[in-house]
Amino acid sequence: MHHHTRPDPAMSAESFPTDPSGLPEAGRPALLELANGDTLDLQVGPVAKRLGDTTVRMLGYNGSIPGPTLKVHQGSEIVVHVVNQGDLEATVHWHGLRLENRYDGVPHETQAPIPVGGEFTYRIQFPDAGLYWYHPHIREDYTQELGLYGNILVVPAEPDYWPPVDREWILTVDDLLVEDGKVAPFSPSETSYAAMGRFGNVFLTSGDPDLRLEAGVGEVVRLWLTNTANTRVFNLAVAGARMKLVGGDSGRVEQEEFVEGVLLAPSERAVVDVLVDQPGELHLEHHTPDRTYELATITVSDERAAPSRGFQQLRRAPELVAERRQLEAWLAAPPDKVLALVAQMDDPAAMPAGAGPVTYACPMHPEVTSQEPGRCPKCGMKLLATPAPAAPTSYVCPMHPEVTSDQPGRCPKCGMKLLAAASVPKPAAAADAAAMDEHGGRAGGHDHGEGPGPADGIEWEDDMVEVNRRTTTATMHWKFLDRTSGTDSPAIDWHLTVGERVKIRLVNEMDSDHPMHHPFHLHGAGRFLVLSRDGVVEPNLVWKDTVLVRTGQVVDILFDVSNPGLWMAHCHIAEHMQSGMMFSFNVARAQAVAP
């Protein structure tokens, strides 16, 4: 099925507006408790957002970033009336909700886009307890990046569904690319940063670059966490405090467990209880192999709370324990569908015919060069053409650019081969390092993983900033390939039926022009359980709508189909979806059985 990657309406400007002058200042998100049958007015519009000493132009729902948090009850229904005063056409997608298909917010499929100045009314149902969110589904790479997202907390009908806590914080984690005091420009006509997605250099936790929270000694605090970033994977921890994982995308986990941290790909959620048992300062942190970023500060007062209620207890979810007993046959069964995740990359620096001698290099590993086209033996990425250098006179270490020489040789710090200076781009993430440090980044060592791709299958930073910036939807083609039917996105045309369970195998193939992780998301046709990752049975079940598929990884999921309509599947890296990594599938109602 074809989708909304159609070209955006022609616009004369080279970029969307960036001037915040005269705009209302973005506020903090309101917590709106809505009863069954209530109506919410939701307006999209530009705001001026303060980021330290800088003010930038962003977009908000009801004047805040994030938008208002909706607190509703399981089984309820509300009406949301949306007015679009933003920069371009809009829809609102209600992420993770198994709602009526016509209100899913997919342009040209479930609704016509809302024009600037127009409006649309949604009727939203909440069949499942847990944490969900809402965001646009037109040019997500721009609109979501600029602040159009908000959370939905669905209170369970079962009173003791969640363990008791003393305090709750509903938090989004995000990043924003700021250059020269403005949000880095976006083209109205095409998506850039299409290779890796747009990594930011300013971190926002619930819209705040310096979020400060307060708790009392002995309290158990629940963190409702959502990754709303375009592409960045977050590895979250509260250093110095005990953490207990209690829930994920769509409700509680099979077995509560103590954890060191939680990994969240774009659009994934986690529910974590934290015991703060010492006064002082704690920090919500994002950990990568190379760096630690402070995302929020928690001040713990010495006002002691009552003894923590049941934090040491690790409860089990009976509905998921029952699911576990049925999984043996599904684990042994062959997949019903096999999807390969691949990229085709046109060289943005390809040399025209007759331009003279060229050499080929890996954008992520500039020391890898060749006289012929091919792939990088370290990460599998397509080698890109550059003019063959004239006789070089200076050599530099790609990992330690302060090490230079007028002769070929090796770096005394790391032993790496010195390369011709003209062929070495800026080191990984160096363009943003200073800005990152201003927002809590602490530099660490380099991770020299062995074998193709990143050591853990995750691109933690933009390791090829300039090449990534130049890639667009015209030069970067992200695809799903249906290995069961031989078709590829967007022509994949699955036909499923309500009541079915479908085993889907996701294969993140290394034979790709840019092997990279992908968060795979299924819209509200149902929900799924992860069966296994690289053949290892999933140890802790939770109902999900998004799963991270690391570079080179094979993930099996069991899709419980429960909702009729025309639904989407896509990568939730916004730039990958815009570049073609999506398709739609049909779900038919179950046929009534004759008496």
Steps between C-alpha positions, in 0.01 A plus 500: 500500500620856433545756773554859594860529382356685204681831444394774737298788353725740312637776724708794393715520815825307513434411863219513753483814719756528782435848645332484845427873515150584619404141581357393836751332729462123520352385828528183709264217408173492691372176654141463378285239673224410256188299573306280261326720244709813562613725214853638467592795278852456361668772295821476297698824486845662511660596832819665624700249703778605740804270501735653756606837359355423156141534381396294198185460296325168557151350474271399783164350583296752702807719536720252688788259428417221550128539443255437783517161672165325476402285799208275413344176622522163330185434300409868466456709185564870444458746213801706389437804280823602322558842343810537282676838524841349425737524203357229276224241470450285807349188650525357851602136542407335831805281542442150639124532543276230353237751396252525214697499175357821355647696792854358474634820343665367182462758220339391174409163654292550812432872454567800280783721631387793713596815305653800672202679650291182485369263765412136561323310777630167633315251716758311707454174690734362767463119520837435665667630816845652468696790355435627146565818307381717213689672219460608134518265203595753233867600476570350842867579446408871533178523701582246771858626525368852566289395797174345382466207738318426824429208733187303584478313831224238504404411857425126530155372595668249733579686826828322586624465141813706584697476826453795739732802480536834680548727199470483120676694222392475137813581297594522134863483384599674178781686324502807277761620250577869563747693281586870524228562758223347288355158439703362207302568181251262340407509132125517432548288187724214613628319808871527579715288734334203332789257553515491880223736605548840659697474824467800730758683710261626769318251721145570612336310784129578495594797283754638749880509446550527877211314662503499880284269709455447874439194716529397863733243655349153498248572226431270210466713186345371180654622173271475197757531220443563126768548233366770265828558311524474122783245503696487827487185714507580873658279766348642819605454862479681834853473634515422870143375533337159464275458197224248440348443155123459533359580153563563132321621187153373582469412866685302764780251444470126559751510786606814684879513519775715646701662222805722454329697224245485218563524126244701303496532121296779341131463603562226759382542859607361837351519848766496772469530878797664675579480871670820620646402836767768553470881519689709245498521123430225251501523123302339225778408258543376145796263463677413175825305460685832470311756706260570783237773467306647793137542399335608828595577861309347791543677834426260786408676824568348840129501585460128540197336347321202647682169434485408132196293422592176333798621298690179575214286374525380139152432375389294201225589250262199478378586149858492367588188698207339316637625167840349582341154531371526141823616337683170452316416179551852363871492575535174305277605210641657181418870453186596311667818372867591455598865467853606411614851599740647242632825354594610151722808506585720205842657547428870577855586392505282189743634245375573146637301212839627388570676830833327537625231738291425806546302818228340713474539877268408784332808655508335842851354479705744286809282528321241282572593138495318169567565135177315415136529615406263780402472865682579823633182667447659843136614477371378165421849375528595134831668415447851359699664224733794557760658272830318522725723715797678359829403653425546871736699714335453840375196684262479795346239731121472442445423870748755641506797260758680713751235386646616167811420295658589168575131445281189487499299821291393797342691788708468821178518707293227338718340233262596220635571154546871431297616199538782254347802675287589197315169523417515873165658593429645841518228767178330606260739671773763535284766339259473788736416787519849646124542494455155653740585783294808579204270557661236718715295264817358647750365252617143536724265306446368150334165440703299251252222426608198301322385184250675273270763643505662843604271785148487647298552181400856592613830348525713814616817322519643149839366392489658153345841558567666165411199287182446704400866468520476118291182468136557411198296400629535142835333574420268793248220452404305812293190431320201639538195277231234544702179464180289505339666197798661326354852517646808663358808667275672421352222283480246787135403528423282798144383565434393858183419695383598848570215740813379322843476655780557252868419553713769336876470459692829476845464342729803514724396213868587488492486120381860489655830396471621859444233765334670798255430782125554441205537740220305326150630580158352428194725518183412693394182317610315812804460723785252512732300722870464425566126464877499456804704401768319298341172605510579874154475657376832640542470878236754607183547299311828460244610242666733250440712191868578427812284513864595448673284238874550537745490211528144370236373744207262438192561716188281503173653619150358549240747372157467663262642237191651661387810311364528143608766252789626289805534724863607469831334584817709492838579644462760775816686409310790346742555212499128410122495481505810279756322281269207427532258794127440537203313358133444578306179557134405513323334791157352426229431753467137602228316312200410711464126547163367386303321774 
